[in-house]
Amino acid sequence: MGRIAGAPDVRLRDVAGTNVPATAARIIATFGRARPADIEAGARWYVDALAFVDEQARMHGKTREQVAAVIAHLSPRQRWDRTLKGTEILLATGEAPGHLGRNVTNAQRALRSADPLSTLTGRKTSRFARNLLGDRQVVTVDVWAGRVALGRRADLPLILARVGAYEAIEHSYRVAAQRLGVAPATAQATTWVVARNGRAA
């Protein structure tokens, strides 16, 4: 038990020179900067996203898993509003102009797959799809979530790519969320809103 509990600390120390308590404290500090509107937006972010998934599934005769996988595939390096619009267009026409070709190809593959979620092989995109489908225990660690957890640093993309780093940051969000009394995904969404508004700790 001690070895497992200590693993995230070891990974954070090795890849970023920090530990879980310090990382969780950064997340909590950023959450503490949230204004009432940020708290509401964070609490509703994935609720509203799930409503979009359900709406698109009904409109286009797809499963929720297909729609969530399409969104997750199209989301990298895109603004959220463009991801939603691209999803609507792809579900209606089979194409998504303006999105990265490989992302579109993967989204199209998800629509043809008997198991759409299995087409998501990345840690971030697979967790994002699960968040979109209502799983609030996993955490989507994108660059913004990484900055909240570790600060703005030039080597952040390299850190996130290191073995075990993603899971250690995700664990830190869970620790922070438990202390804040919210779901891990809600802690991530709320701090994402704060960070995007330029108020990260």
TIGUSE-553791 format. One record per residue: x, y, z of N, C-alpha, C, O, CB in turn; residue in three letters. Coordinates in steps of 0.2 Angstrom, whole numbers, padded with zeros to 4 digits, always signed. Glycine has a CB too. Example, Ala and Ser with C-alpha at 12.3 -4.5 7.8 and 13.67 -1.06 7.14 Angstrom:
2
+0066-0028+0039+0062-0022+0039+0066-0016+0039+0071-0017+0042+0057-0022+0045ALA;+0064-0011+0035+0068-0005+0036+0064+0000+0039+0067+0006+0040+0070-0003+0029SER;
This chain:
201
+0004-0006+0000+0000+0000+0000+0004+0006+0000+0003+0011-0004-0005+0000+0006MET;+0010+0006+0004+0014+0012+0004+0018+0013-0002+0018+0019-0004+0019+0011+0010GLY;+0020+0008-0006+0023+0008-0012+0019+0011-0017+0021+0016-0021+0026+0002-0014ARG;+0012+0009-0017+0007+0012-0022+0006+0019-0021+0006+0023-0026+0001+0008-0022ILE;+0005+0021-0015+0003+0028-0013+0009+0032-0014+0008+0038-0016+0001+0028-0006ALA;+0015+0030-0014+0021+0034-0015+0023+0035-0022+0027+0039-0024+0027+0031-0011GLY;+0020+0030-0027+0022+0031-0034+0021+0037-0037+0026+0040-0040+0018+0025-0037ALA;+0015+0041-0036+0015+0047-0039+0020+0052-0037+0022+0056-0041+0008+0050-0038PRO;+0021+0052-0030+0027+0056-0028+0033+0055-0031+0037+0060-0033+0027+0055-0020ASP;+0035+0049-0032+0041+0047-0035+0041+0050-0042+0046+0053-0044+0042+0040-0035VAL;+0036+0049-0046+0036+0051-0053+0036+0059-0053+0040+0062-0057+0030+0049-0056ARG;+0033+0062-0049+0033+0070-0049+0040+0072-0047+0042+0077-0050+0027+0073-0045LEU;+0043+0069-0042+0049+0071-0041+0054+0070-0046+0058+0074-0048+0052+0067-0034ARG;+0054+0064-0050+0059+0063-0055+0058+0067-0061+0063+0069-0064+0058+0055-0057ASP;+0051+0069-0063+0050+0072-0069+0049+0080-0069+0050+0083-0073+0044+0069-0073VAL;+0048+0082-0062+0046+0089-0062+0049+0092-0055+0048+0098-0054+0039+0090-0062ALA;+0052+0088-0051+0055+0091-0045+0050+0093-0040+0052+0098-0036+0060+0097-0047GLY;+0045+0090-0040+0039+0092-0035+0036+0085-0032+0039+0080-0033+0034+0096-0038THR;+0031+0086-0029+0027+0080-0026+0020+0081-0026+0017+0086-0028+0030+0079-0019ASN;+0016+0076-0024+0009+0076-0024+0006+0082-0019+0002+0086-0021+0006+0070-0022VAL;+0009+0083-0013+0006+0088-0009+0007+0095-0012+0002+0099-0012+0009+0088-0002PRO;+0013+0096-0015+0014+0103-0018+0009+0104-0024+0007+0109-0025+0021+0104-0019ALA;+0009+0098-0028+0005+0099-0034-0003+0100-0032-0006+0104-0035+0006+0093-0038THR;-0005+0096-0027-0012+0097-0025-0013+0104-0022-0019+0107-0023-0014+0091-0020ALA;-0008+0106-0019-0009+0113-0016-0010+0118-0021-0013+0123-0020-0003+0115-0011ALA;-0006+0117-0027-0007+0122-0032-0014+0122-0035-0017+0127-0037-0001+0121-0038ARG;-0016+0116-0036-0023+0115-0039-0028+0118-0034-0032+0122-0037-0025+0108-0040ILE;-0027+0117-0028-0032+0120-0023-0031+0128-0023-0037+0131-0023-0031+0117-0016ILE;-0025+0130-0024-0025+0137-0024-0028+0141-0030-0031+0146-0029-0017+0139-0024ALA;-0027+0137-0035-0031+0140-0042-0038+0139-0041-0042+0144-0043-0028+0136-0048THR;-0041+0134-0038-0048+0133-0037-0050+0139-0032-0056+0142-0033-0049+0126-0034PHE;-0046+0141-0027-0048+0146-0023-0048+0153-0026-0051+0157-0023-0043+0146-0017GLY;-0046+0154-0032-0046+0160-0036-0052+0160-0040-0054+0165-0043-0040+0161-0040ARG;-0056+0155-0040-0062+0155-0044-0068+0160-0041-0069+0160-0035-0065+0148-0044ALA;-0070+0163-0046-0076+0168-0044-0082+0163-0044-0082+0158-0047-0076+0174-0049ARG;-0088+0166-0042-0094+0162-0042-0096+0160-0049-0098+0154-0050-0100+0166-0039PRO;-0095+0164-0054-0097+0162-0061-0092+0156-0063-0094+0152-0067-0096+0168-0065ALA;-0086+0156-0061-0081+0151-0062-0083+0144-0059-0083+0139-0062-0074+0153-0060ASP;-0085+0145-0053-0088+0139-0049-0094+0136-0053-0094+0130-0054-0090+0140-0042ILE;-0098+0140-0055-0104+0137-0059-0102+0134-0065-0105+0129-0067-0109+0143-0060GLU;-0098+0138-0069-0096+0135-0075-0092+0129-0075-0093+0124-0079-0091+0141-0079ALA;-0088+0128-0070-0084+0122-0069-0089+0116-0067-0088+0111-0069-0079+0123-0063GLY;-0094+0118-0063-0099+0112-0061-0103+0110-0067-0105+0104-0067-0103+0115-0055ALA;-0104+0115-0071-0109+0113-0077-0105+0111-0083-0108+0109-0088-0113+0119-0079ARG;-0098+0112-0083-0095+0111-0090-0096+0104-0093-0098+0103-0098-0087+0111-0088TRP;-0095+0099-0089-0096+0092-0091-0103+0090-0092-0105+0086-0096-0092+0087-0087TYR;-0107+0093-0087-0115+0092-0088-0117+0094-0095-0121+0091-0098-0118+0096-0082VAL;-0115+0100-0096-0117+0103-0103-0114+0099-0109-0118+0098-0114-0115+0111-0103ASP;-0108+0097-0108-0105+0093-0113-0109+0086-0114-0110+0084-0120-0098+0091-0111ALA;-0111+0083-0109-0115+0077-0109-0122+0078-0113-0124+0074-0117-0116+0074-0103LEU;-0125+0084-0111-0131+0086-0115-0130+0087-0122-0134+0085-0126-0134+0093-0112ALA;-0124+0090-0124-0123+0090-0131-0122+0083-0134-0124+0082-0140-0116+0094-0132PHE;-0118+0079-0131-0117+0072-0133-0124+0069-0134-0125+0066-0140-0113+0068-0128VAL;-0128+0069-0130-0135+0066-0130-0139+0069-0136-0142+0065-0140-0139+0067-0124ASP;-0139+0076-0137-0142+0079-0142-0140+0077-0149-0144+0075-0153-0142+0087-0141GLU;-0133+0077-0150-0131+0075-0156-0132+0067-0158-0133+0065-0163-0123+0076-0156GLN;-0132+0063-0153-0133+0056-0154-0140+0055-0156-0142+0051-0161-0132+0052-0147ALA;-0145+0059-0153-0152+0058-0155-0153+0061-0162-0156+0058-0166-0157+0062-0150ARG;-0150+0067-0164-0151+0070-0170-0148+0066-0176-0151+0066-0181-0148+0077-0170MET;-0143+0062-0175-0139+0059-0180-0140+0051-0180-0137+0048-0184-0132+0061-0180HIS;-0143+0049-0175-0144+0041-0175-0138+0038-0173-0137+0032-0175-0147+0039-0181GLY;-0134+0041-0169-0127+0038-0166-0128+0036-0159-0132+0038-0156-0122+0043-0168LYS;-0123+0032-0157-0123+0031-0150-0119+0036-0146-0115+0040-0149-0119+0024-0148THR;-0120+0037-0140-0116+0042-0136-0109+0041-0136-0105+0045-0136-0119+0042-0128ARG;-0107+0034-0136-0100+0033-0137-0097+0035-0143-0091+0038-0143-0099+0025-0136GLU;-0101+0035-0149-0098+0037-0155-0097+0045-0155-0092+0047-0157-0103+0035-0161GLN;-0102+0048-0152-0102+0055-0152-0096+0058-0148-0092+0062-0149-0108+0059-0150VAL;-0095+0055-0142-0090+0057-0137-0083+0055-0140-0079+0059-0139-0091+0053-0130ALA;-0083+0050-0144-0076+0048-0147-0074+0053-0152-0069+0055-0153-0076+0041-0150ALA;-0079+0055-0156-0078+0060-0161-0076+0067-0158-0071+0070-0161-0085+0061-0166VAL;-0079+0069-0153-0077+0075-0150-0070+0075-0147-0066+0079-0148-0082+0077-0144ILE;-0069+0069-0144-0062+0068-0141-0056+0068-0147-0051+0071-0146-0061+0062-0137ALA;-0058+0065-0152-0053+0065-0158-0052+0071-0161-0047+0073-0163-0056+0060-0163HIS;-0057+0075-0161-0057+0082-0165-0054+0087-0160-0052+0093-0162-0064+0084-0167LEU;-0054+0086-0154-0053+0091-0149-0045+0094-0149-0044+0100-0147-0054+0089-0142SER;-0040+0089-0150-0033+0092-0149-0032+0098-0153-0033+0098-0159-0028+0086-0150PRO;-0029+0103-0150-0027+0109-0154-0032+0113-0157-0031+0116-0162-0021+0107-0159ARG;-0038+0112-0154-0044+0116-0156-0048+0119-0151-0048+0117-0145-0049+0111-0160GLN;-0051+0125-0152-0055+0129-0147-0061+0124-0146-0063+0121-0151-0057+0136-0149ARG;-0064+0125-0140-0070+0121-0139-0076+0122-0143-0079+0117-0146-0072+0122-0131TRP;-0077+0128-0145-0083+0130-0149-0081+0127-0156-0086+0125-0159-0084+0138-0150ASP;-0075+0127-0159-0074+0124-0165-0074+0117-0165-0076+0113-0170-0067+0126-0168ARG;-0073+0114-0159-0073+0106-0159-0081+0104-0159-0082+0100-0162-0070+0104-0152THR;-0085+0108-0156-0092+0107-0156-0095+0107-0163-0099+0103-0165-0096+0111-0151LEU;-0093+0113-0166-0095+0114-0173-0093+0109-0178-0097+0106-0182-0093+0121-0175LYS;-0086+0107-0177-0084+0102-0181-0087+0095-0180-0088+0091-0185-0076+0101-0180GLY;-0089+0094-0174-0093+0087-0172-0099+0087-0176-0101+0082-0179-0094+0087-0165THR;-0103+0093-0175-0110+0093-0179-0109+0092-0186-0113+0088-0189-0113+0100-0177GLU;-0104+0095-0189-0103+0095-0197-0101+0088-0199-0104+0085-0203-0098+0100-0199ILE;-0096+0085-0195-0094+0078-0196-0100+0073-0196-0101+0068-0200-0088+0076-0192LEU;-0104+0074-0190-0109+0069-0190-0115+0070-0195-0118+0065-0197-0113+0070-0183LEU;-0115+0076-0198-0120+0077-0203-0118+0075-0210-0121+0073-0214-0122+0084-0203ALA;-0111+0076-0211-0108+0076-0218-0103+0070-0219-0101+0068-0224-0106+0082-0220THR;-0100+0068-0213-0094+0064-0213-0088+0067-0214-0082+0064-0214-0095+0059-0219GLY;-0088+0074-0214-0081+0078-0215-0081+0083-0209-0086+0085-0206-0081+0081-0222GLU;-0075+0086-0208-0074+0091-0203-0069+0096-0206-0063+0096-0204-0072+0088-0196ALA;-0071+0101-0211-0066+0105-0213-0063+0110-0208-0067+0112-0203-0070+0110-0219PRO;-0057+0111-0209-0053+0116-0204-0050+0112-0198-0047+0115-0194-0058+0120-0201GLY;-0051+0105-0198-0048+0101-0192-0042+0098-0195-0042+0096-0201-0054+0097-0189HIS;-0038+0096-0190-0032+0092-0193-0034+0085-0196-0038+0082-0193-0027+0091-0187LEU;-0031+0084-0202-0033+0078-0206-0033+0072-0202-0037+0068-0202-0028+0078-0211GLY;-0027+0071-0198-0027+0064-0194-0033+0064-0189-0035+0058-0188-0020+0064-0191ARG;-0034+0069-0186-0040+0069-0181-0046+0068-0184-0050+0064-0181-0040+0076-0177ASN;-0047+0070-0190-0054+0069-0194-0054+0062-0196-0059+0058-0195-0054+0073-0200VAL;-0048+0059-0198-0048+0052-0200-0049+0047-0194-0053+0042-0194-0041+0050-0203THR;-0047+0049-0188-0048+0045-0182-0055+0046-0180-0058+0041-0178-0043+0048-0176ASN;-0058+0052-0181-0065+0053-0179-0070+0048-0184-0075+0045-0181-0067+0060-0179ALA;-0068+0048-0190-0072+0044-0195-0071+0037-0193-0076+0033-0194-0069+0046-0202GLN;-0065+0035-0191-0064+0028-0189-0068+0026-0183-0071+0021-0183-0057+0027-0188ARG;-0069+0031-0178-0073+0030-0172-0080+0028-0174-0084+0024-0171-0073+0035-0167ALA;-0083+0032-0179-0090+0031-0181-0091+0024-0184-0097+0022-0184-0092+0037-0186LEU;-0086+0021-0187-0087+0015-0191-0085+0009-0186-0087+0003-0187-0082+0014-0196ARG;-0083+0011-0180-0080+0005-0175-0086+0003-0171-0091+0006-0169-0075+0008-0171SER;-0086-0004-0170-0091-0007-0165-0089-0005-0158-0094-0005-0154-0091-0015-0166ALA;-0083-0002-0157-0081+0000-0150-0078+0007-0151-0071+0007-0151-0076-0005-0147ASP;-0081+0012-0152-0078+0019-0153-0073+0021-0148-0068+0024-0150-0084+0024-0154PRO;-0074+0019-0142-0070+0022-0137-0063+0018-0137-0058+0021-0135-0072+0021-0130LEU;-0063+0012-0140-0056+0009-0141-0052+0012-0146-0046+0011-0147-0057+0002-0143SER;-0055+0017-0150-0051+0020-0155-0047+0026-0152-0042+0029-0156-0055+0023-0161THR;-0048+0027-0146-0044+0033-0142-0039+0030-0138-0040+0027-0133-0049+0037-0137LEU;-0033+0030-0141-0027+0027-0138-0023+0032-0134-0019+0029-0130-0023+0024-0143THR;-0024+0038-0134-0021+0043-0130-0024+0044-0123-0030+0043-0122-0020+0050-0133GLY;-0019+0045-0118-0022+0045-0111-0027+0051-0110-0032+0051-0107-0016+0046-0106ARG;-0025+0057-0113-0029+0063-0113-0036+0062-0116-0041+0063-0114-0026+0069-0115LYS;-0036+0060-0123-0042+0059-0127-0046+0054-0124-0053+0054-0124-0040+0058-0134THR;-0044+0048-0122-0048+0043-0119-0051+0045-0112-0057+0044-0111-0044+0036-0118SER;-0048+0049-0108-0051+0051-0102-0056+0057-0104-0061+0057-0100-0045+0054-0097ARG;-0054+0061-0109-0059+0066-0111-0066+0063-0113-0071+0065-0111-0056+0070-0116PHE;-0065+0058-0117-0072+0054-0119-0075+0052-0113-0082+0052-0113-0070+0049-0124ALA;-0072+0049-0108-0075+0046-0102-0078+0052-0098-0084+0051-0096-0070+0042-0098ARG;-0075+0057-0098-0078+0063-0094-0084+0065-0098-0089+0067-0095-0073+0069-0094ASN;-0084+0066-0105-0090+0068-0109-0096+0063-0107-0102+0065-0108-0088+0068-0116LEU;-0094+0057-0106-0100+0052-0105-0102+0051-0098-0106+0047-0096-0097+0045-0107LEU;-0099+0056-0093-0102+0056-0086-0097+0053-0081-0099+0054-0075-0108+0052-0086GLY;-0091+0051-0083-0086+0048-0078-0083+0054-0075-0079+0058-0079-0081+0043-0081ASP;-0084+0056-0069-0081+0062-0066-0075+0060-0061-0072+0064-0058-0086+0065-0061ARG;-0073+0054-0061-0067+0052-0057-0060+0052-0061-0055+0053-0058-0068+0045-0055GLN;-0061+0051-0068-0054+0052-0072-0054+0059-0073-0058+0063-0073-0055+0048-0078VAL;-0047+0061-0075-0046+0068-0076-0042+0069-0083-0038+0066-0084-0041+0071-0070VAL;-0045+0074-0086-0042+0076-0093-0036+0081-0091-0038+0087-0090-0047+0079-0098THR;-0030+0079-0092-0025+0083-0091-0022+0086-0098-0018+0082-0101-0019+0079-0087VAL;-0024+0092-0099-0022+0095-0105-0016+0100-0103-0014+0100-0097-0027+0099-0109ASP;-0014+0104-0108-0009+0109-0106-0011+0113-0100-0007+0115-0096-0006+0113-0112VAL;-0017+0116-0101-0020+0120-0096-0020+0117-0089-0018+0120-0084-0027+0123-0097TRP;-0022+0111-0088-0022+0107-0082-0015+0106-0080-0014+0106-0074-0026+0100-0083ALA;-0011+0105-0084-0004+0104-0082-0001+0110-0079+0003+0110-0075+0000+0102-0088GLY;-0002+0116-0082+0000+0122-0080-0003+0124-0073+0001+0126-0068-0002+0128-0084ARG;-0009+0122-0072-0012+0123-0065-0008+0119-0060-0007+0121-0055-0020+0121-0065VAL;-0007+0112-0062-0004+0108-0057+0004+0109-0056+0006+0109-0050-0004+0101-0060ALA;+0007+0111-0061+0015+0112-0061+0017+0119-0062+0023+0120-0061+0018+0107-0066LEU;+0013+0123-0064+0015+0130-0066+0017+0131-0073+0018+0126-0077+0021+0132-0062GLY;+0018+0137-0075+0019+0138-0082+0027+0137-0083+0031+0141-0081+0018+0146-0084ARG;+0029+0132-0087+0036+0130-0088+0037+0128-0095+0032+0124-0098+0038+0125-0083ARG;+0042+0129-0098+0044+0128-0105+0044+0120-0106+0043+0118-0112+0050+0131-0107ALA;+0046+0116-0101+0047+0109-0102+0040+0105-0101+0040+0099-0100+0052+0106-0098ASP;+0035+0109-0100+0028+0105-0098+0026+0100-0103+0025+0094-0101+0023+0110-0097LEU;+0026+0101-0110+0025+0096-0114+0029+0089-0113+0027+0084-0114+0025+0098-0121PRO;+0036+0091-0112+0040+0085-0111+0038+0081-0105+0039+0075-0104+0047+0087-0111LEU;+0037+0085-0099+0035+0082-0093+0028+0077-0094+0028+0072-0092+0033+0087-0088ILE;+0023+0080-0098+0017+0076-0099+0018+0070-0103+0014+0065-0102+0012+0081-0102LEU;+0023+0070-0107+0025+0064-0111+0029+0059-0107+0029+0053-0110+0029+0066-0117ALA;+0031+0060-0101+0036+0055-0098+0031+0050-0095+0025+0051-0093+0040+0059-0092ARG;+0034+0044-0094+0030+0038-0092+0028+0040-0085+0032+0041-0080+0034+0032-0092VAL;+0021+0039-0083+0019+0040-0076+0017+0047-0074+0014+0048-0069+0024+0037-0072GLY;+0020+0052-0078+0018+0059-0076+0011+0061-0076+0008+0064-0072+0022+0064-0081ALA;+0008+0059-0082+0001+0060-0082-0003+0057-0077-0007+0061-0073-0002+0057-0089TYR;-0002+0051-0075-0006+0048-0070-0004+0051-0063-0009+0051-0059-0004+0040-0069GLU;+0002+0053-0062+0004+0057-0056+0000+0063-0055-0002+0065-0050+0011+0058-0055ALA;-0001+0067-0060-0004+0073-0060-0012+0072-0059-0015+0075-0055-0003+0077-0067ILE;-0014+0067-0063-0021+0065-0062-0023+0063-0054-0028+0065-0052-0023+0059-0066GLU;-0018+0059-0051-0019+0058-0044-0019+0064-0040-0023+0064-0035-0013+0053-0042HIS;-0015+0069-0042-0014+0075-0038-0021+0079-0038-0023+0082-0033-0009+0080-0040SER;-0024+0079-0044-0031+0082-0045-0036+0078-0040-0040+0081-0038-0033+0081-0052TYR;-0035+0071-0040-0040+0068-0036-0039+0070-0028-0044+0070-0025-0039+0060-0037ARG;-0033+0070-0026-0031+0072-0019-0034+0079-0018-0037+0080-0013-0024+0072-0018VAL;-0033+0084-0023-0036+0091-0022-0043+0091-0022-0046+0094-0018-0033+0095-0028ALA;-0046+0087-0026-0054+0087-0027-0057+0084-0020-0062+0086-0018-0056+0082-0033ALA;-0053+0079-0017-0056+0076-0011-0056+0082-0006-0061+0082-0002-0052+0070-0009GLN;-0051+0086-0005-0050+0091+0000-0055+0096-0002-0058+0100+0003-0043+0094+0000ARG;-0057+0098-0008-0061+0103-0010-0068+0101-0010-0073+0105-0009-0060+0105-0017LEU;-0070+0094-0009-0076+0092-0009-0080+0092-0015-0086+0092-0016-0080+0096-0004GLY;-0076+0091-0021-0079+0090-0027-0077+0084-0031-0072+0081-0029-0078+0097-0032VAL;-0080+0083-0037-0077+0077-0041-0071+0079-0044-0070+0085-0046-0082+0075-0046ALA;-0066+0075-0046-0060+0076-0049-0061+0080-0055-0057+0085-0057-0056+0070-0050PRO;-0066+0078-0060-0067+0081-0066-0069+0088-0065-0068+0093-0069-0072+0077-0070ALA;-0073+0089-0060-0075+0096-0058-0070+0101-0056-0069+0107-0058-0081+0096-0053THR;-0065+0098-0052-0059+0102-0050-0055+0104-0056-0053+0109-0057-0055+0098-0045ALA;-0054+0099-0061-0051+0101-0067-0054+0106-0071-0051+0111-0073-0050+0094-0071GLN;-0061+0105-0072-0065+0110-0076-0065+0117-0073-0064+0122-0077-0072+0107-0077ALA;-0065+0117-0067-0066+0124-0063-0059+0127-0064-0058+0133-0065-0068+0123-0056THR;-0053+0124-0062-0047+0127-0063-0045+0128-0070-0041+0133-0071-0042+0122-0059THR;-0048+0124-0075-0047+0126-0082-0050+0133-0083-0047+0137-0087-0050+0120-0086TRP;-0056+0134-0081-0059+0140-0082-0055+0146-0079-0054+0151-0082-0066+0140-0079VAL;-0053+0145-0073-0049+0150-0069-0042+0152-0073-0040+0157-0074-0047+0148-0062VAL;-0039+0146-0075-0033+0147-0079-0034+0150-0086-0030+0155-0088-0029+0140-0080ALA;-0039+0149-0089-0040+0152-0096-0042+0159-0095-0041+0163-0100-0046+0148-0099ARG;-0044+0161-0089-0046+0168-0088-0040+0172-0085-0040+0178-0083-0052+0169-0083ASN;-0034+0168-0085-0028+0171-0083-0027+0172-0075-0023+0177-0073-0027+0178-0086GLY;-0030+0168-0071-0030+0169-0064-0027+0163-0060-0029+0161-0055-0037+0170-0061ARG;-0023+0159-0064-0020+0153-0061-0015+0155-0055-0012+0160-0056-0017+0148-0066ALA;-0015+0150-0050-0010+0152-0045-0003+0152-0047+0002+0153-0043-0011+0147-0039ALA;
